[in-house]
Amino acid sequence: MEKAVVLFLRVSIQLLALPIYLLSFLGMWDPFCKKIFFPFLLEKLTASYNRRASGHKQELFGNLQEFAGPAGELTLLEIGTGTGANFQFYPPGCKITCTDTNLNFQRSLSKSMAQNQHLQFQRFLVAPGEDLNQVADSSMDAVVCTLVLCSVQSIEGVLKEVLRVLRPGGAFYFLEHVAADPSSWTYFWQQVFYPTWKLVFDGCCLTKEPWKNLEQAKFSEIKLRHIQVPLYWAPVQSHIVGYAIK
């Protein structure tokens, strides 16, 4: 019965979003989404998200400086930098390499860089998290990935690259929305919204379980918690937060 209800509601939402599905069929939605819609939407949502998740981010990044190299300098790689939502939480003097697959965040990213001059921005790489070949082995003290694993092609591939570029003893920081408890109403609505959400939000998947990938990766230590971020306007309240040490 539940599966039938999910299917009915899913089809109803798809009918409401029919113009987007038609644009996608014609090959017009993806370029419009990547160039105009998603960058605009992400810029608007970033401030709201940071207000609700700021406590978690402050706690998460509070010990970043502890992973600085012998000279006291912290070199950090951020996967999927987007609009630069995390910059304000990084320690002064942090040397940052930014990566993303979408160049259309550039306006918002430049604005964030100008507002966070306590940081040292090294370079920007157009690269997916699964292929960071422009970054040398064992060259980073820390790697950060927030709200990105939901839309990558391979979480395993990303974690393999993270482990490659991290120096021994370096840390991978993550804050990701994930699949909710299967017995919850949130999970029910994640199932309902799944196909349309993924289309509208540039490949974002509501039902991934990246904590399983992290547990299977070859980190020496993982500190991970399941939390709820009060995002009542969307089925993405369930998150994991923490860091893993190479």
C-alpha positions in Angstrom: 0.0 0.0 0.0 2.8 2.4 0.9 4.6 1.8 -2.4 1.4 2.6 -4.3 0.9 5.8 -2.4 4.6 6.8 -3.0 4.1 6.1 -6.7 0.9 8.0 -6.9 2.4 11.1 -5.2 5.6 10.8 -7.2 3.7 10.8 -10.5 1.6 13.8 -9.3 4.7 15.8 -8.6 6.1 14.8 -12.0 3.0 16.1 -13.7 3.3 19.4 -11.8 6.9 19.6 -13.0 6.0 18.5 -16.5 7.5 21.7 -18.2 10.9 20.8 -16.7 10.7 17.2 -17.8 9.8 18.4 -21.3 12.8 20.8 -21.3 15.0 17.9 -20.1 13.7 15.7 -22.9 14.6 18.4 -25.4 18.1 18.8 -23.9 17.4 22.3 -22.8 17.0 21.9 -19.0 20.5 20.8 -18.1 22.4 23.8 -19.6 19.8 26.2 -18.2 20.0 24.6 -14.8 23.8 24.6 -14.6 24.3 28.1 -16.0 21.4 30.1 -14.5 18.9 28.3 -12.3 21.0 26.3 -9.9 23.7 29.0 -9.3 20.9 31.5 -8.6 19.1 29.1 -6.3 22.2 28.1 -4.4 23.2 31.7 -3.7 19.8 32.3 -2.2 19.7 29.2 -0.1 23.3 29.4 1.2 22.6 32.1 3.7 19.5 30.4 5.0 21.3 27.1 5.3 24.3 28.6 7.1 22.0 30.2 9.7 20.5 26.9 10.5 23.7 24.9 10.3 26.2 27.4 11.7 26.5 25.8 15.1 27.3 22.4 13.5 29.8 24.1 11.1 31.6 26.0 13.9 31.9 22.8 15.9 33.0 20.7 12.9 35.7 23.1 11.8 36.8 24.1 15.3 39.8 21.9 15.3 41.0 22.4 11.7 44.2 24.2 12.8 45.2 21.1 14.7 45.9 19.4 11.4 48.3 22.1 10.1 51.7 21.0 8.8 55.0 21.2 10.7 55.4 24.9 9.8 52.0 25.7 11.2 50.5 26.4 7.8 47.2 24.6 7.0 46.7 23.6 3.3 43.1 22.8 2.5 41.4 21.4 -0.5 37.6 22.0 -0.8 35.7 19.7 -3.1 32.6 21.3 -4.6 33.3 24.8 -3.3 30.2 26.3 -4.9 29.5 29.8 -3.6 32.1 29.6 -0.8 29.7 28.9 2.0 32.3 27.4 4.3 35.0 30.2 4.0 33.8 32.1 7.1 34.4 29.0 9.3 38.1 28.4 8.3 41.0 29.6 10.5 43.0 32.7 9.5 45.9 32.0 7.1 44.4 28.8 5.8 45.7 28.1 2.2 42.8 27.0 0.1 42.5 25.2 -3.2 39.0 25.4 -4.5 37.4 22.8 -6.9 34.1 22.6 -8.6 32.7 21.2 -11.9 30.5 24.3 -12.5 32.1 27.6 -13.4 28.8 29.5 -13.2 29.2 29.9 -9.4 32.1 32.3 -10.1 30.2 35.6 -9.3 29.1 34.4 -5.9 32.4 32.7 -5.2 34.4 35.9 -6.0 32.1 37.8 -3.6 32.7 35.2 -0.8 36.5 35.4 -1.4 36.4 39.2 -1.1 34.5 38.9 2.2 37.0 36.4 3.7 40.4 38.0 3.3 41.6 36.1 6.4 42.2 33.2 4.0 44.8 32.7 1.3 43.2 31.4 -1.9 45.8 29.4 -3.9 43.9 28.3 -7.1 40.6 27.2 -8.5 40.4 23.8 -10.3 37.6 22.7 -12.6 37.5 19.1 -11.6 35.1 16.5 -10.2 35.8 15.0 -6.8 36.4 11.6 -8.5 39.3 13.0 -10.6 41.6 15.4 -8.7 44.7 14.6 -10.9 45.8 18.2 -10.7 46.4 17.8 -7.0 49.6 16.0 -5.9 49.7 13.0 -3.7 49.9 13.6 0.0 49.9 17.4 -0.5 46.9 18.5 1.7 46.5 18.7 5.4 42.7 18.7 5.1 40.0 18.1 2.6 36.5 19.5 3.0 33.3 18.3 1.3 29.9 19.7 2.3 26.6 19.0 0.6 28.4 17.5 -2.4 28.4 13.7 -2.0 24.7 13.7 -2.8 25.4 14.6 -6.4 28.7 12.9 -7.3 28.9 10.0 -9.7 30.8 7.8 -7.3 31.3 8.3 -3.5 33.9 5.6 -3.5 35.8 7.4 -6.2 35.8 10.7 -4.3 37.0 9.0 -1.1 39.8 7.3 -3.0 41.0 10.7 -4.3 40.6 12.2 -0.8 42.9 9.5 0.6 45.4 10.0 -2.2 45.8 13.8 -1.8 45.8 13.8 2.0 49.1 13.6 3.8 49.4 10.8 6.4 47.6 12.1 9.5 45.5 14.6 7.5 41.7 14.9 7.9 38.7 14.7 5.7 35.8 16.9 6.9 32.2 16.3 5.8 28.7 17.6 6.4 26.2 15.9 4.1 22.4 15.4 3.9 21.6 11.8 3.7 18.7 9.3 3.6 16.5 9.5 6.6 15.4 6.7 8.9 13.3 4.3 6.7 10.6 4.4 9.3 10.3 8.2 9.3 7.9 10.5 7.4 11.0 12.3 6.1 12.1 9.1 4.3 8.6 8.7 2.9 8.8 12.2 1.3 12.3 11.6 0.1 11.0 8.6 -1.8 8.2 10.7 -3.2 10.3 13.7 -4.3 13.4 11.6 -5.4 13.2 11.7 -9.3 11.9 15.3 -9.6 14.3 16.6 -6.9 17.3 15.0 -8.7 16.3 16.6 -12.0 15.5 20.1 -10.6 18.5 20.3 -8.3 21.3 19.3 -10.7 21.7 15.6 -9.8 21.1 15.9 -6.0 20.1 12.5 -4.7 17.9 12.4 -1.5 18.5 8.8 -0.5 22.3 8.2 -0.5 23.9 6.7 2.6 27.5 8.0 2.5 28.3 6.9 6.1 28.5 3.3 4.7 31.1 4.4 2.1 33.1 6.2 4.8 33.1 3.2 7.1 34.4 1.0 4.2 37.1 3.5 3.1 40.6 3.0 4.4 40.7 5.8 7.1 42.5 5.1 10.3 39.9 6.8 12.4 36.3 8.2 11.8 34.4 10.6 14.0 30.8 10.7 12.6 27.5 11.7 14.0 23.9 11.7 12.6 22.2 15.0 13.2 19.1 16.9 12.1 19.4 20.4 10.5 16.0 22.3 10.8 15.3 22.7 7.1 11.6 22.5 7.3 11.1 23.6 3.7 12.8 20.5 2.2 13.2 16.7 2.8 16.9 17.1 3.7 16.9 17.5 7.4 18.9 14.3 8.1 22.7 14.8 7.9 26.0 13.2 8.9 28.8 15.4 10.2 32.3 14.7 11.2 35.9 14.0 10.0 38.0 11.0 9.1 41.8 10.8 9.6 44.1 9.2 7.0 
